[in-house]
Amino acid sequence: EEEAFLVSLYKFMKERRTPIERIPHLGFKQINLWKIYKAVEKLGDYELVTGRRLWKNVYDELGGSRGSTSAATCTRRHYER
């Protein structure tokens, strides 16, 4: 399931002419694209997470540092890209 998701994601991004050339990082840690997708799915979807301001929860789910003040914003921006 994870592999199929990643293949589909890379294909989609390439087709819209914004290929994933490198995996983004949060802090010094590479984002697991499958994990961030599943974390957002678990909380509802992008609209719900954004509307209810749950991006910090997504960041925490990814194992981010508790002291980061811009964690929610950075997480949302990476997901949107």
C-alpha positions, -999 to 999 in steps of 0.1 A, spaced: 0 0 0 28 24 9 48 16 -22 17 20 -44 10 54 -28 45 67 -34 45 55 -70 12 73 -76 24 104 -58 56 107 -78 36 101 -110 10 127 -101 37 153 -92 56 146 -125 24 149 -146 16 183 -131 52 194 -138 63 197 -102 83 166 -97 96 156 -63 133 161 -67 142 156 -31 123 146 0 115 177 22 129 180 58 113 192 90 141 203 112 169 179 104 146 150 98 135 138 64 97 136 61 82 102 55 56 111 28 35 80 35 35 88 72 24 124 67 -3 113 43 -16 87 68 -15 112 97 -36 137 78 -60 109 67 -63 98 104 -74 133 115 -99 135 86 -85 152 55 -66 183 45 -97 206 48 -105 193 83 -69 194 96 -66 230 83 -100 241 95 -95 227 130 -59 238 131 -45 203 137 -12 207 118 7 206 151 -9 172 158 3 160 124 38 173 132 37 155 166 26 123 148 57 125 127 79 126 158 89 163 156 106 183 183 83 197 209 101 230 211 95 241 175 73 273 173 68 271 135 61 233 134 24 236 123 30 260 95 61 242 82 42 209 83 12 223 64 34 239 38 53 207 31 21 188 28 6 214 4 37 211 -19 
